[in-house]
Amino acid sequence: MSALGKVRPVSRALAVLAAGAALVAAQSLAGPSADAVPPGAESEPVTGSATWFDNLGAPYGGCGLPQDQLETQNWIALNVYDTPGDYAMYPRPMAADDPKVGMFDNGRNCGRWVRVTIDDYCTGVNDGAPGQAFCRNGGWVEDEYNGATLDMLVADSCGDPNAWCRDDPYHLDLAHASLNLFEKDGAPVGDMDPNHWGNRKVTWEFIEAPDYSGDIEIGFIQGSEKWWAGVSINHLPNGIHGVEHFADGAWVTTPMNVDMGQSFLVKPTTTGGTDYRIRVTDVDDEYVFGGREYAFSLPESCGGKCSAPRTVVEYTTTEGDGSTPTPTPTPTPDVTPTPEVTVTPTPDVTPTPTPTTGHGVTACTATFRATSTWPGGYQGEVVVTAGEAALTTWTVTLPGVSVGSLWNGVPTAAGSGVTVTNAPYNGSLTPGGTVSFGFIGAGTPGDAAPSCSA
């Protein structure tokens, strides 16, 4: 991580570090705590620190959409947690009334637009170190970039254990490529990054989608089939707070896919079918377009199961009656989220395959490599390869590994290590097919020797 920005390729970093003056520093930077009102309900613009990152996670950003299918490449991440001075990792999603919930609001602010305005530049050290004040040994100053603005889309979440993502409730993590696109006096600033960036302050507020036209976009996520289907909703006029689907003759609340706020796990209109009907509510808990109903089917292009990260579908609509949605409890999803990480790239570590056999046949193999390291932690990747037969499930054991966060799999502590089973969407493999999951480990990578079974 540099003092000028951070790179978050696929996951969130783990480190449990000592707290200090961070709470005071955050309050002095960002003003009143975000807990004063529900996250996202602020009535006035707020000011916080800003950082940058290069890419959303793969295959999805924290809101459940692939980066190349966003309606704009000017996107941001919001803080998962509001835990000044506390850099521990907590399970996601959190309870709605948990005071640790940050501006990401368990995904409920996904798909919203924000108007971001460049604020003061830091002349000191502004590296987001845990327990350290922002802009140490310096001060905040105005310069020629103050007042430049850009409309940006909430597409990801920031749960990193640093002062930016924890101590400052109004911190924004911005798409790196957008920094020089901020406009002032009708033209892009052009040269704010890198020499005039320095993780400056920004002032921002939620807005409705600018110049909105058309209708929402619906796509099936990877792994969807008639027995398990997920959709992600894009191109929203004013964010998304929920989806209802019509099943067995009634409208029911659709569970969110973990805290990926634009991704939901739908059921067909009839058990075992492939036809679906949904309606959507926005951030004001009102039906989008007066309760308009969207009818669509699992596309033939998926071949029974969707393999692409997201397959956009056509739909037909029926106008609603404009009624107000009936409040329902937020369901608790059972899927492991796709995290994100702040990393410093290091050379690849040579994978070590460790097959597990049964009845003389290798069901699957697992190989490990450390993709990056930093003091006290590392990011690891495990590739699972099917043997001569197809798989419907897989399990990998990682002895001697302490995992803080993990994505594309479901972890369970196992003695001094961890056991990882497939996520609902990546258990099926053709003979010789591969799938990978990643994790943040504590300590050093060592000689991890994973074993695989099916």
Salt bridges, closest charged atoms under 4 A:
ASP54 OD1 - HIS176 ND1 2.97
GLU71 OE1 - HIS235 ND1 2.92
ASP98 OD2 - LYS100 NZ 3.10
ASP105 OD2 - ARG108 NE 3.39
ASP127 OD1 - ARG136 NH1 3.08
ASP143 OD1 - ARG200 NH2 2.67
ASP151 OD1 - ARG115 NE 2.67
ASP156 OD2 - ARG8 NH1 3.76
ASP156 OD1 - ARG12 NH2 3.43
ASP160 OD2 - LYS6 NZ 3.03
ASP160 OD2 - ARG8 NE 3.92
ASP173 OD2 - LYS6 NZ 2.96
ASP173 OD2 - ARG8 NH2 2.17
ASP193 OD2 - HIS176 NE2 2.96
ASP215 OD2 - ARG292 NH1 2.75
GLU217 OE1 - ARG310 NH1 2.64
GLU225 OE2 - LYS305 NZ 3.80
GLU244 OE1 - ARG279 NE 2.57
ASP259 OD2 - ARG92 NE 2.74
ASP285 OD1 - HIS241 ND1 3.04
GLU293 OE1 - ARG277 NH2 2.66
GLU319 OE2 - ARG292 NE 3.01
GLU340 OE1 - ARG8 NH1 2.59
GLU340 OE1 - ARG12 NH1 2.60
ASP348 OD1 - ARG369 NH1 2.76
GLU381 OE1 - ARG369 NE 2.93
